[in-house]
Amino acid sequence: MMKKQNFSYIFLFCVLINLFFPVCLSTRTSTHNNNWAVIVCSSRFWFNYRHVANALSFYHTVKRLGIPDSNIILMLADDWACNARNCFPGKIFNNKDHNLNLYGTNVEIDYRGYEVNVENFLRLLTGRHEPDVPRNKRLLTDSGSNILVYLTGHGGNEFLKFQDSEEVSSKDIADAFEQMYQKKRYNEILFIIETCQANTLFSKFYSPNIAAIGCSELGENSYSHHFDSSIGVQVIDSFTYFSLNFLNNIKPGDSHTTLEKYFNSMTPKQIRSQPRLEFFQFQRNPRDVLVSDFFGSIHEVVSHPINNYTFKNDNDNDNDNDNDNGNANINEKENVNNNDNFQLKNQFQHTEKTQPNMEQSNQFQPRVEDEAIELSDNYFRIGMIILIFLIFFFSIIEKILT
Protein backbone atom coordinates (compact mmCIF):
# COMPACT_ATOMS: atom_id res chain seq x y z
CA MET A 1 0.00 0.00 0.00
CA MET A 2 2.86 2.35 0.83
CA LYS A 3 4.54 1.66 -2.52
CA LYS A 4 1.32 2.50 -4.36
CA GLN A 5 1.03 5.79 -2.48
CA ASN A 6 4.65 6.58 -3.25
CA PHE A 7 4.02 6.06 -6.95
CA SER A 8 0.96 8.35 -6.73
CA TYR A 9 3.01 11.10 -5.11
CA ILE A 10 5.75 10.75 -7.72
CA PHE A 11 3.20 10.90 -10.52
CA LEU A 12 1.56 14.05 -9.09
CA PHE A 13 4.95 15.70 -8.65
CA CYS A 14 5.91 14.97 -12.26
CA VAL A 15 2.64 16.39 -13.57
CA LEU A 16 3.09 19.63 -11.63
CA ILE A 17 6.64 20.04 -12.89
CA ASN A 18 5.51 19.37 -16.46
CA LEU A 19 2.82 22.05 -16.23
CA PHE A 20 4.65 24.84 -14.44
CA PHE A 21 8.38 24.45 -14.79
CA PRO A 22 8.55 25.08 -18.56
CA VAL A 23 6.61 28.30 -18.02
CA CYS A 24 9.29 29.44 -15.59
CA LEU A 25 12.04 28.56 -18.05
CA SER A 26 10.60 30.49 -20.97
CA THR A 27 10.57 34.28 -21.25
CA ARG A 28 7.49 34.13 -23.48
CA THR A 29 8.55 37.29 -25.31
CA SER A 30 7.02 38.44 -28.55
CA THR A 31 8.53 37.06 -31.76
CA HIS A 32 7.95 40.21 -33.82
CA ASN A 33 10.76 41.92 -35.72
CA ASN A 34 9.27 45.38 -36.49
CA ASN A 35 6.73 47.82 -35.05
CA TRP A 36 4.11 50.05 -36.64
CA ALA A 37 1.49 52.46 -35.32
CA VAL A 38 -1.78 53.67 -36.88
CA ILE A 39 -3.16 56.72 -35.06
CA VAL A 40 -6.53 58.11 -36.18
CA CYS A 41 -8.55 61.14 -35.13
CA SER A 42 -11.85 60.69 -36.96
CA SER A 43 -13.60 63.86 -35.72
CA ARG A 44 -14.07 67.21 -37.39
CA PHE A 45 -15.04 70.70 -36.16
CA TRP A 46 -13.58 72.96 -33.50
CA PHE A 47 -15.53 71.63 -30.50
CA ASN A 48 -13.81 68.25 -31.00
CA TYR A 49 -10.41 69.81 -30.28
CA ARG A 50 -9.70 67.21 -27.56
CA HIS A 51 -9.76 64.37 -30.09
CA VAL A 52 -6.83 65.72 -32.09
CA ALA A 53 -5.00 66.34 -28.80
CA ASN A 54 -5.61 62.67 -27.92
CA ALA A 55 -4.19 61.48 -31.23
CA LEU A 56 -1.16 63.77 -31.21
CA SER A 57 -0.37 62.81 -27.61
CA PHE A 58 -0.22 59.13 -28.56
CA TYR A 59 1.77 60.05 -31.67
CA HIS A 60 4.49 61.73 -29.63
CA THR A 61 4.47 58.88 -27.10
CA VAL A 62 5.21 56.16 -29.65
CA LYS A 63 7.89 58.35 -31.24
CA ARG A 64 9.57 58.89 -27.90
CA LEU A 65 9.54 55.16 -27.21
CA GLY A 66 11.26 54.34 -30.48
CA ILE A 67 8.86 54.04 -33.43
CA PRO A 68 10.07 56.37 -36.22
CA ASP A 69 7.80 58.46 -38.42
CA SER A 70 8.42 56.08 -41.31
CA ASN A 71 6.50 53.43 -39.32
CA ILE A 72 3.69 55.68 -38.06
CA ILE A 73 0.53 56.43 -40.03
CA LEU A 74 -1.13 59.58 -38.65
CA MET A 75 -4.66 60.49 -39.76
CA LEU A 76 -6.17 63.85 -38.69
CA ALA A 77 -9.59 64.75 -40.03
CA ASP A 78 -9.36 68.49 -39.40
CA ASP A 79 -6.76 71.22 -38.99
CA TRP A 80 -7.47 72.66 -35.53
CA ALA A 81 -4.04 74.34 -35.42
CA CYS A 82 -5.06 76.71 -38.21
CA ASN A 83 -8.68 77.16 -37.18
CA ALA A 84 -9.76 80.81 -37.02
CA ARG A 85 -11.00 80.30 -33.44
CA ASN A 86 -7.62 79.08 -32.24
CA CYS A 87 -6.07 81.87 -30.15
CA PHE A 88 -2.72 80.02 -30.40
CA PRO A 89 -2.26 79.79 -34.18
CA GLY A 90 -0.28 76.77 -35.31
CA LYS A 91 -0.37 75.18 -31.86
CA ILE A 92 -2.29 72.35 -30.18
CA PHE A 93 -2.20 71.69 -26.43
CA ASN A 94 -3.41 68.79 -24.29
CA ASN A 95 -3.24 70.68 -20.99
CA LYS A 96 -4.49 74.06 -19.83
CA ASP A 97 -0.98 74.94 -18.64
CA HIS A 98 0.20 75.04 -22.29
CA ASN A 99 3.54 73.42 -21.52
CA LEU A 100 3.79 71.42 -24.72
CA ASN A 101 2.86 72.33 -28.27
CA LEU A 102 1.80 69.04 -29.86
CA TYR A 103 1.69 70.50 -33.35
CA GLY A 104 4.92 71.64 -34.97
CA THR A 105 7.51 71.00 -37.66
CA ASN A 106 8.20 67.56 -36.20
CA VAL A 107 4.68 66.24 -36.89
CA GLU A 108 4.24 64.23 -40.10
CA ILE A 109 0.58 63.88 -41.05
CA ASP A 110 -0.06 61.17 -43.63
CA TYR A 111 -3.83 61.58 -44.13
CA ARG A 112 -5.50 64.92 -43.50
CA GLY A 113 -8.90 66.53 -44.03
CA TYR A 114 -11.30 64.58 -46.22
CA GLU A 115 -8.67 61.92 -46.83
CA VAL A 116 -9.59 60.62 -43.39
CA ASN A 117 -12.57 58.45 -44.29
CA VAL A 118 -13.74 54.89 -43.81
CA GLU A 119 -12.59 53.71 -47.22
CA ASN A 120 -9.02 54.96 -46.79
CA PHE A 121 -8.84 53.59 -43.25
CA LEU A 122 -9.89 50.08 -44.33
CA ARG A 123 -7.66 50.22 -47.42
CA LEU A 124 -4.76 51.19 -45.17
CA LEU A 125 -5.27 48.15 -42.94
CA THR A 126 -5.78 45.64 -45.75
CA GLY A 127 -3.19 47.08 -48.14
CA ARG A 128 -5.70 47.47 -50.98
CA HIS A 129 -4.39 50.76 -52.44
CA GLU A 130 -4.45 52.29 -55.87
CA PRO A 131 -1.04 51.98 -57.57
CA ASP A 132 -0.30 55.72 -57.30
CA VAL A 133 -0.69 55.87 -53.49
CA PRO A 134 2.71 56.96 -52.07
CA ARG A 135 4.70 54.99 -49.52
CA ASN A 136 3.92 57.27 -46.57
CA LYS A 137 0.22 56.42 -46.96
CA ARG A 138 0.81 52.64 -46.86
CA LEU A 139 1.02 50.27 -43.91
CA LEU A 140 3.99 48.20 -45.09
CA THR A 141 3.72 45.45 -42.51
CA ASP A 142 4.44 41.72 -42.69
CA SER A 143 4.02 38.55 -40.62
CA GLY A 144 6.63 39.84 -38.13
CA SER A 145 4.91 43.18 -37.45
CA ASN A 146 3.40 44.27 -34.16
CA ILE A 147 0.86 47.01 -34.84
CA LEU A 148 -0.64 49.59 -32.47
CA VAL A 149 -4.00 50.89 -33.74
CA TYR A 150 -5.33 53.88 -31.79
CA LEU A 151 -8.69 55.45 -32.68
CA THR A 152 -10.35 58.49 -31.12
CA GLY A 153 -13.57 60.27 -32.02
CA HIS A 154 -17.33 60.01 -31.58
CA GLY A 155 -19.00 56.63 -31.62
CA GLY A 156 -21.80 54.43 -30.35
CA ASN A 157 -22.88 50.82 -30.18
CA GLU A 158 -20.46 49.00 -32.53
CA PHE A 159 -19.60 52.02 -34.68
CA LEU A 160 -17.18 54.95 -34.91
CA LYS A 161 -18.10 58.11 -36.82
CA PHE A 162 -15.79 59.64 -39.40
CA GLN A 163 -16.27 63.41 -39.75
CA ASP A 164 -19.98 63.14 -38.81
CA SER A 165 -20.75 61.88 -42.32
CA GLU A 166 -20.06 58.11 -42.27
CA GLU A 167 -19.37 55.27 -39.88
CA VAL A 168 -17.08 52.27 -39.59
CA SER A 169 -18.60 49.31 -37.76
CA SER A 170 -17.04 46.75 -35.46
CA LYS A 171 -17.72 44.13 -38.15
CA ASP A 172 -15.84 46.22 -40.73
CA ILE A 173 -12.78 46.43 -38.49
CA ALA A 174 -13.01 42.74 -37.55
CA ASP A 175 -13.14 41.71 -41.22
CA ALA A 176 -10.22 44.02 -42.05
CA PHE A 177 -8.13 42.40 -39.30
CA GLU A 178 -9.06 38.96 -40.63
CA GLN A 179 -7.88 39.98 -44.11
CA MET A 180 -4.65 41.18 -42.54
CA TYR A 181 -4.27 37.82 -40.80
CA GLN A 182 -4.95 35.84 -43.97
CA LYS A 183 -2.47 37.99 -45.91
CA LYS A 184 0.14 37.70 -43.10
CA ARG A 185 0.23 41.43 -42.49
CA TYR A 186 0.75 41.25 -38.72
CA ASN A 187 2.20 39.25 -35.86
CA GLU A 188 0.14 40.85 -33.06
CA ILE A 189 -2.21 43.85 -32.89
CA LEU A 190 -2.98 46.14 -29.98
CA PHE A 191 -6.27 47.94 -30.66
CA ILE A 192 -7.04 50.98 -28.44
CA ILE A 193 -10.30 52.87 -28.84
CA GLU A 194 -11.31 56.15 -27.11
CA THR A 195 -14.98 56.91 -27.77
CA CYS A 196 -18.44 56.44 -26.25
CA GLN A 197 -19.37 52.75 -25.89
CA ALA A 198 -15.84 51.97 -27.04
CA ASN A 199 -15.74 48.33 -25.92
CA THR A 200 -18.43 47.42 -28.44
CA LEU A 201 -15.99 48.26 -31.26
CA PHE A 202 -14.07 45.03 -30.65
CA SER A 203 -17.07 42.81 -29.87
CA LYS A 204 -16.90 41.21 -33.34
CA PHE A 205 -13.18 40.42 -33.44
CA TYR A 206 -12.43 36.81 -34.36
CA SER A 207 -8.85 36.85 -35.65
CA PRO A 208 -5.95 35.56 -33.51
CA ASN A 209 -3.27 37.50 -31.65
CA ILE A 210 -5.26 40.68 -31.06
CA ALA A 211 -5.36 42.60 -27.76
CA ALA A 212 -7.99 45.31 -27.37
CA ILE A 213 -8.45 48.10 -24.84
CA GLY A 214 -11.56 50.29 -24.70
CA CYS A 215 -12.58 53.04 -22.32
CA SER A 216 -16.34 52.45 -21.93
CA GLU A 217 -18.93 49.69 -21.97
CA LEU A 218 -22.24 49.57 -23.83
CA GLY A 219 -24.39 52.54 -22.78
CA GLU A 220 -21.46 54.47 -21.26
CA ASN A 221 -19.96 57.73 -22.47
CA SER A 222 -16.36 58.78 -22.89
CA TYR A 223 -15.67 61.92 -20.85
CA SER A 224 -13.23 64.76 -21.25
CA HIS A 225 -10.73 65.44 -18.50
CA HIS A 226 -10.63 69.21 -18.17
CA PHE A 227 -11.60 72.48 -19.84
CA ASP A 228 -9.23 75.21 -21.03
CA SER A 229 -10.93 78.59 -20.68
CA SER A 230 -8.34 80.36 -22.86
CA ILE A 231 -9.03 78.02 -25.79
CA GLY A 232 -12.71 77.61 -24.98
CA VAL A 233 -12.96 73.82 -25.29
CA GLN A 234 -11.98 70.61 -23.52
CA VAL A 235 -8.39 69.75 -24.39
CA ILE A 236 -8.06 66.02 -23.65
CA ASP A 237 -10.20 62.99 -22.77
CA SER A 238 -9.90 61.25 -19.40
CA PHE A 239 -8.93 57.83 -20.74
CA THR A 240 -6.09 59.27 -22.84
CA TYR A 241 -5.04 61.61 -20.04
CA PHE A 242 -4.49 58.78 -17.54
CA SER A 243 -3.04 56.51 -20.23
CA LEU A 244 -0.37 59.06 -20.98
CA ASN A 245 0.17 59.72 -17.31
CA PHE A 246 1.27 56.09 -17.06
CA LEU A 247 3.10 55.81 -20.40
CA ASN A 248 5.06 58.97 -19.65
CA ASN A 249 6.99 57.06 -16.96
CA ILE A 250 8.07 54.29 -19.33
CA LYS A 251 11.52 54.50 -20.86
CA PRO A 252 12.49 53.24 -24.31
CA GLY A 253 13.34 49.54 -24.19
CA ASP A 254 11.40 48.88 -20.97
CA SER A 255 11.26 45.09 -20.68
CA HIS A 256 9.26 44.82 -17.43
CA THR A 257 6.06 46.88 -17.69
CA THR A 258 3.19 44.70 -18.88
CA LEU A 259 0.07 45.62 -20.79
CA GLU A 260 -1.97 44.38 -17.84
CA LYS A 261 -0.21 46.83 -15.52
CA TYR A 262 -0.86 49.66 -17.97
CA PHE A 263 -4.55 48.79 -18.10
CA ASN A 264 -4.85 48.50 -14.31
CA SER A 265 -3.39 52.00 -13.92
CA MET A 266 -6.73 53.43 -15.13
CA THR A 267 -9.64 53.00 -12.72
CA PRO A 268 -13.35 53.47 -13.51
CA LYS A 269 -13.44 56.20 -10.87
CA GLN A 270 -10.77 58.16 -12.70
CA ILE A 271 -12.19 57.94 -16.21
CA ARG A 272 -15.87 57.72 -15.10
CA SER A 273 -16.55 54.67 -17.23
CA GLN A 274 -15.65 51.00 -17.26
CA PRO A 275 -12.54 50.18 -19.32
CA ARG A 276 -11.87 46.69 -20.62
CA LEU A 277 -8.81 44.72 -21.72
CA GLU A 278 -9.53 41.67 -23.86
CA PHE A 279 -7.32 39.18 -25.70
CA PHE A 280 -8.46 37.28 -28.79
CA GLN A 281 -6.85 33.86 -29.39
CA PHE A 282 -3.50 35.08 -28.11
CA GLN A 283 -0.73 32.56 -28.71
CA ARG A 284 1.22 33.47 -25.57
CA ASN A 285 0.37 34.23 -21.98
CA PRO A 286 -1.45 37.60 -21.93
CA ARG A 287 0.19 38.39 -18.59
CA ASP A 288 3.58 38.40 -20.35
CA VAL A 289 2.62 40.96 -23.02
CA LEU A 290 4.78 44.05 -22.56
CA VAL A 291 3.86 47.66 -23.28
CA SER A 292 7.11 47.91 -25.25
CA ASP A 293 5.90 45.13 -27.58
CA PHE A 294 3.64 47.77 -29.17
CA PHE A 295 4.73 51.20 -27.97
CA GLY A 296 8.42 50.63 -28.72
CA SER A 297 10.61 49.29 -31.47
CA ILE A 298 13.01 46.36 -31.58
CA HIS A 299 15.20 48.19 -34.06
CA GLU A 300 17.84 50.54 -32.78
CA VAL A 301 16.99 54.10 -33.71
CA VAL A 302 20.03 56.08 -34.87
CA SER A 303 19.82 59.86 -34.87
CA HIS A 304 20.83 61.87 -37.91
CA PRO A 305 20.97 65.70 -37.77
CA ILE A 306 18.34 66.60 -40.37
CA ASN A 307 16.24 69.26 -38.67
CA ASN A 308 16.76 70.55 -35.16
CA TYR A 309 13.56 71.06 -33.23
CA THR A 310 12.53 71.36 -29.60
CA PHE A 311 9.26 71.42 -27.74
CA LYS A 312 9.32 74.59 -25.68
CA ASN A 313 7.20 76.05 -22.96
CA ASP A 314 4.97 78.60 -24.63
CA ASN A 315 5.74 81.07 -21.85
CA ASP A 316 9.45 80.99 -22.68
CA ASN A 317 11.08 83.84 -24.60
CA ASP A 318 12.20 83.19 -28.14
CA ASN A 319 15.68 84.40 -27.34
CA ASP A 320 16.63 81.60 -24.92
CA ASN A 321 19.38 80.13 -27.11
CA ASP A 322 22.20 80.23 -24.62
CA ASN A 323 23.00 77.24 -22.40
CA ASP A 324 22.02 78.92 -19.14
CA ASN A 325 18.52 79.68 -20.38
CA GLY A 326 18.25 76.17 -21.86
CA ASN A 327 19.04 74.62 -18.48
CA ALA A 328 16.54 76.91 -16.81
CA ASN A 329 13.84 75.76 -19.25
CA ILE A 330 14.56 72.09 -18.48
CA ASN A 331 14.41 72.72 -14.73
CA GLU A 332 11.15 74.58 -15.17
CA LYS A 333 9.67 71.67 -17.12
CA GLU A 334 10.74 69.20 -14.44
CA ASN A 335 9.08 71.33 -11.77
CA VAL A 336 5.86 71.52 -13.77
CA ASN A 337 5.81 67.72 -14.09
CA ASN A 338 5.52 67.42 -10.30
CA ASN A 339 2.08 69.05 -10.41
CA ASP A 340 -1.06 66.97 -10.10
CA ASN A 341 -2.05 67.78 -13.68
CA PHE A 342 -0.51 65.55 -16.33
CA GLN A 343 2.43 66.98 -18.23
CA LEU A 344 4.41 65.25 -20.89
CA LYS A 345 7.98 65.18 -19.58
CA ASN A 346 11.00 66.63 -21.26
CA GLN A 347 11.66 63.17 -22.69
CA PHE A 348 9.58 64.55 -25.57
CA GLN A 349 12.25 67.14 -26.23
CA HIS A 350 14.17 66.16 -29.34
CA THR A 351 17.18 67.86 -30.79
CA GLU A 352 17.37 65.66 -33.84
CA LYS A 353 14.97 63.95 -36.19
CA THR A 354 15.43 60.20 -36.06
CA GLN A 355 15.70 57.63 -38.81
CA PRO A 356 15.73 53.87 -38.26
CA ASN A 357 18.35 51.39 -39.28
CA MET A 358 17.99 47.63 -39.37
CA GLU A 359 20.36 46.76 -36.54
CA GLN A 360 18.52 45.15 -33.66
CA SER A 361 18.76 46.81 -30.26
CA ASN A 362 20.41 45.07 -27.33
CA GLN A 363 17.51 46.23 -25.17
CA PHE A 364 15.48 43.25 -26.40
CA GLN A 365 16.35 39.58 -26.32
CA PRO A 366 17.21 38.24 -29.76
CA ARG A 367 14.54 36.28 -31.52
CA VAL A 368 16.86 33.27 -31.94
CA GLU A 369 17.29 33.00 -28.18
CA ASP A 370 13.51 32.97 -27.67
CA GLU A 371 13.11 30.18 -30.23
CA ALA A 372 15.86 28.14 -28.54
CA ILE A 373 14.15 28.48 -25.16
CA GLU A 374 10.81 27.45 -26.64
CA LEU A 375 12.46 24.43 -28.28
CA SER A 376 14.01 23.38 -24.97
CA ASP A 377 10.55 23.66 -23.37
CA ASN A 378 9.16 21.22 -25.92
CA TYR A 379 11.98 18.74 -25.31
CA PHE A 380 11.42 19.01 -21.57
CA ARG A 381 7.69 18.32 -21.93
CA ILE A 382 8.32 15.30 -24.14
CA GLY A 383 10.80 13.96 -21.60
CA MET A 384 8.30 14.38 -18.78
CA ILE A 385 5.60 12.60 -20.76
CA ILE A 386 7.97 9.67 -21.36
CA LEU A 387 8.88 9.63 -17.66
CA ILE A 388 5.23 9.55 -16.60
CA PHE A 389 4.57 6.71 -19.05
CA LEU A 390 7.48 4.72 -17.61
CA ILE A 391 6.24 5.24 -14.05
CA PHE A 392 2.82 3.93 -15.01
CA PHE A 393 4.37 1.01 -16.87
CA PHE A 394 6.60 -0.09 -13.99
CA SER A 395 3.81 0.40 -11.44
CA ILE A 396 1.58 -1.96 -13.44
CA ILE A 397 4.44 -4.47 -13.77
CA GLU A 398 5.07 -4.31 -10.03
CA LYS A 399 1.39 -4.80 -9.29
CA ILE A 400 1.28 -7.91 -11.55
CA LEU A 401 4.43 -9.41 -9.98
CA THR A 402 3.23 -8.83 -6.44
N, C-alpha and C positions, 0 to 999 in steps of 0.2 A: 504493500500500500504506500509506503514511504517512497519507493522508487517511482511509482506512478505519479505521485505528487511532485517529486523532483523534476520529472520530465515535463509536467504541466507548467511549472515555474520557468523552466528553461525556455519552453516554447513561447510563453507570454513575454519573457524578456527579449527574445529574438524579434518578435513581432513589433514591439515598441521601438527597438533600435532601428528596424527596417523602415518604420514610418517617420521617425523624427530625426534620426541622426543625419541622413542625407540632406535634410533641409538645413541643418546647422552647417554642413560642409559647404553648401552652395551659396554664392552671393546673390543669385537670382537677379542679376542686373539686366537691363535692357540690352538687346542685341542690335540696336539701330546703329547706323553709321553716318547719319546726317539729320539735321533739324530744320524745320520750316515753321512759319507762323502765318496764319491768315487772320487779319484783324479787320472787322467790319463795323462801321457805324451806318446803320440803315435809315436813320432819321433825317428829316429836313426841317427847315424853319428855325428861327432864332430861339424860340422858347424851348427847343430841344438841345440847347447849348451843352448840357451836362453829358449828353451821349457822345459827342465828339471828344470831350474831356476824358471820358471813360476809355475810349479807343486809343487816344494818343498816350494816355498814361500806361496802358498795357504795351503799346508800341515801344516806348522808351524803356520799359522794364525788360522786355526780351532782348533789346539791343544791349542794355547794360550787362545782361547775363550771358552774352556771347553770340547771339544770332545776328548775323550781318544783314544789312539792307537787301542784299542780293537774294536772301532767303526769307524775306518778309513781304507779304502782299498786304498793302494797306488800302482800304476802301472807305472813303469819306463822301457821304452823299451831299454835303453842303459845305460852303466856305464861310464858316462863322468868323474866321479871322478878318475877313474883308467886308463883313456885314456893316451896313451904314449905322446900325445901332450899337456897334461895338465901340465903347469909349477908349479901348486900347487897341488901336488898329494894328493888324498883323500879329496879334498875340492871343493866345488861349491859355486860361488858367484853370487848375482843378482845385484851388483853395482860395478863400477870400483874402489871405495874406499876400497873394501875388508874388510868391517867392520863386516860382518857376514858370517860365514861358514855354509851353508845350509845343508851340508852333514856331518854327524858325527855318534857317537855311539847312539844318541837319535832317529835316523831315522829308522823306521821299514818298509821295502819294502815287500809288499805281492806278487806282480807279477813283475818279472824282466826279461830282455832279450826277448827271443822268446816266453816266456809265455804271453807277452803283444800282443795279437792278437784279431781279431774280434770275433772269437768263444768264447774265454774266457771272453771277455767283456760282450757279450750278455748272456752267461751262468751266469755270476755274477749277472746281473740285474734280470734275471728271476728265479734264484735259481735252474737251471737245471744242477746240478753237478754230476760227477761220485761219487760213494759212498766213495772212498778213498781220496777225496779232503779234506784237513784239514780245521779247523774252521777259521783260519786267512785268508783263501782265499774265504770265504763265506760272503755274505751280509745277515746277519741274522735279517732282518727287519720284521715288522708286520704292521697291520692296524693303529697303533699309531705312526709310524715312519715318521719323517721329514728327507728327504735325500737331501744333496747337491751333485750334480754331476758336476765336473769341468773337461773339456777336453781341451787339448792344443796340437797343432801339425800343420801339413800342410793339407789343404783341398781345396774344391772348391764348385761348385754349388750342394748342397745337399749331400755332402760326406766328410768324414774325412779319411785321409790315415793312415794306421798302418804300420810303418817301411818301407814305400815305396814299399810294396809288395801286399797289399790288402786294401780294403776300406770298411767302414761302412757307410750306406746311412741314410738319414733322415727318410726314411720309416722303416728301420731296428730298429732304436732307438724308433720311434713312436710305432711300434708293440711290442717292448720289454716293454715299459711303459704301454701299454694296458694290456699285460699279468700280469704285476705287479699289476695293478689296479684290474683285475679280480681275482687274487689270494690274494688280500688284503695284499700286501707287502709294502704299503706306505700310509701315511696320506696326505702329500704334498711333492712336488719335486721342488727344485730350480736347473735349468739346466743352466750352464754357459759354453760358448764355446769361445775359443780364437784361431781363425784361419782365413784364407782368406774366404770371403763370408760366414761368420759364421752364419748370421741370417737365411740362407737357411736351416741350420741343424735342425731347429725346425718348418719348414714350414708345415710338415706333422703331427704334434702332434694333437691328437684328444681325449686324455684321460683327465679326470677332475683333478683339483687341481694341475696344473703344472704352474710354473712361469719360464720364460726363458729369459736369457740375452745373447746377442751376440755382437761382437765388430764391425761387418762390414756387409753391405748390399750386395746384388747380384752385382757382378762386381767390388767390392772393395777388397783391400788387407789389411792384418793385418801387421802392421809395428813394427819394433823393436824400443826400446827407445834410447839406446846409446851403443856405441862400447867401449870395453876394450882393449886397445892396448897391455897390458901385457899378456892377454890371447889370443888375436888375433881374437875374435869373438864378436858378440853382446851378451849381458848378460841378457837381459830381454825385453819383448814386452811392448809396450806403454799401451795397455789396462790393463794388469796385473799390471804394474808399478803404474798407477793412481788408480786402484782398491785398491791396498795395501796401497797406500798413504792415502786413506780414512779409510780403515779397521783398520789401525794401531792406529787410534785415538779412536777406540771403546773399551770399557772395558768389561770384562766378566759380563754377566747379564744385559747388557744395554737393557732397556725396552722402549726406546724412538726413537731410530734411525730406520727409515723405509727403506725398500728396494727401494722405490721410491727416497728417498734422496740419497742413495748410488749410484743409477743409474745416477741421475742428477749431481753427483759430477764429472762425466767424460764427457767432451765436445768433439764434433767432431773435434774442432780445436786442442785439446790436443792429441788425439789418431789418427788423420788424417783419420778417417773413421766415418761412421754413426752407432753408437750403437743403440740397440733396446731392450726395455723391454716389454714383452708380457705375458699376463695371459690367461690360457686356462681353461674355465669353473670353475673358482675359486669360492668356496662356501662362501667366506667372502669378505669383501671390500678390494680390492687390496691395497688401500691407508693405510690400517691398518697392512699390513704384515711387520714384523720387521726383521731386519738383524739377530738378535739373534735367530729368529725362525729356522734358518738354520746354522748359523756360531757358535752357542753356544750349550749348553746342558741344559736340565731342571733337570738333576740329579746333585747333589752336587758331586764335584770331591774331594776326600780325598787323600792327599799325603802320600805315604809310602816310606821310604828311601831304595830304591832298588839299584839304581846306581846314583851316583852324577855326574852331567855333567853341563857344562856352555858353552854358546857361547862366545867366546872371540874375541877381536880385533886381527887380524893376526899380527899386528905390535907390540903387547904386548910381553914382555919376558915371558918365560915359568916359571920363578922363582917367579912370583908375587902371592905368596900364603898368604902373611901376609895381615892383614886387611887394612893397610894404602894403599898398592898398589891396593887392591880390590876396595876401595873407589875412588881411582884415576881413575881406569878403568871405573867405572860407570859414573863419572863426564865427562870423555872424550867422552863416548858414547852419553851422553845427549847433549854435545856441537856439536857433529857431526850431531845429529838429527835436529839441527837448520839450517843446510845447505839447499840449494834449492833442491839438489838431495835427492831422497827418501832413507831413512834408516829405517830399522826395529828397533823399539825402544828396550830398554833393558827389556821390558815386555816379550821378547822372552827368556830372561835368566832364566833358570830353575836350581834349585839346587837339585830337586828330580824328579824321574819319577812318574807319577800319575797313579792311578788305580781308576776306578769308584766304587761307591756303589749305592744302589738303593734308598737312601733317597732323596726326592725331595728338591731342593734348595728353600729357602725363597725369592730368587731374582725374582721368577716367581709366578704369581697368581695361586693358586691351580685350578686344572681342575674342581673340584666340584663347586667352586665359579662361574666359567664361565658358567657352565650348569645352575646354579640357576638364573643367570642374564638373560640368554637366555630364560628360562622358564617364568620369570616375563615379558619379552618383549612380549611373545606370549599372556599371559593373558591380558596385557595392550591393545594389538591390538584387541583382541576379544571384550573387554569391549568398545573400541571406535567404533567398527562396530555396536555393539548393540545400543550404544548411537545415532549414526547416523540414524540407522533404526527407533528408537523411535522419533527422531526429524521429520523425514519424515512423520511418521505415524500421529503424533499430528498436523503437519501442514496441512495434507490432511483433518483430522477431523475438524480442525478449519475452513478450506476453505468451507467444506460442511455445517457446522452450520451457517456460516455467509452468 
